Amino acid sequence: SMITIFFSNLTAFRASLAMAAEIGVKEAFSSQSTELRLLIENLPSPSIVKLTSDKVFNPIFGWKIPKELRAALGKGMECRNKLIHTNGDSIPELSNQVQHLLNFTYKWSRWWSCE
């Protein structure tokens, strides 16, 4: 039904946003030092909720991510896990949405850049 398609797309969209945020957070950590980069690249990472927690994020970056945003990221990762681990048919759709989000981010990254 149309309602099922809408909620399926909404879940995939939330999951793709959370995955893009996870990639961004890991990139931010990696850019801070060689040691952090090596850890992020070679070891299983904690969840994005843990990476953005006050105990982990604040000492490295000097500011806090609002807990409401961390909660939203956690919900997005729940959507991601639900899609990937329970419904293999949704993976191509999720992949397309992630690709669109990454393309958008790349196009705007030149504008955000200070170069």
N, C-alpha and C positions, 0 to 999 in steps of 0.2 A: 504494500500500500504506500501511498505518498508519505504518510506520517512515518512509516518505518524507514523509508529512504532518507527523509529529512534528518531523523535522529541518527541514522547510520553515518551520514555525511557530517553532522555536527560532532559526533564522537570522533570520527577520523580527523576532523579539523582541529579539535582540542588536543588530540594526541600528537598531531604534527606540530602544533605550536609548542607543546611541552618538549618534544624531541629537539626542536630547533633551539629552544631556550637551554636545554641540557648541553647541546653542542657549544653554544655561546659561552656558557658558564665554564665549561671545560677548557675552551680556548682562552678565556680570561685567566684562569689559573695557570695554564701552560705558559702564557706570556709573562708571568711574574718572575720566573726563574727557571734555569735549566733543570734543577732538581724537581720542581713541581711538574715541569713538562714530562720528564722521564717517568715520574710516578703516574701521571694521567695517561700516558701512552702505553705503559707496560703492565699496569696492575688493574684489577677490577675496581672501578670507581664506586664510591658510595652513591646513594640516590641523590637526585638533584635537591631534594628537601634537606638532606644532611649537608651537601656542599654549600647550600645557601644559608645554613643556620648561623646564628650569631657567633657560636663557638668556632666555626671554621672560616666563614667568609669575612667577618669583621676584622679579625687580627691581620689578615692578609691585605684587605682592600681599604680598611679604615672607615667603613660605613656599613650600615645594616640594611638588609632587604626586608621590607615590611612583611609581617607574618601572614597577612592576607594574600600577598603575592606568592609566598612559599606554599600556602595551602592550595592556591589555584594551580600552581605547578605540580603539586602532589596529585591533585585530581586529574590533571592532564596525563600524568604518567600512569595513573590507574587506567585511564582510557586506552593508552598505548598498550599496556600489558594485556588488557581485555581483548583488544583487537588482535594482537600478535599471538597470544597464547590460547585463545578460544575460537577464533574465527579466521582461518587462513584465507578465506575468500576476500577479506577486507584488505589484505596486505597490498595488492597492486593499487587500490584506490588511495590508501595511506601513502604509498610511495609517491604517487603523482602529486598529492597535496604537499608533501614535504619538499618535493622538487620545485613546485611553484613558490613555496615560501622561501627556499634557499635562493632561487633566482631573484626574487624581490629583494631579499636582504643583500645579495651581491650588488644589484643595480644601485641600491641606496648607500652601500658601504663607501662608495667614492664620495658621496655627498657628506657623509659623516666624518670622513677622513680629514685630518688636519694638514695634509700634505699640500 
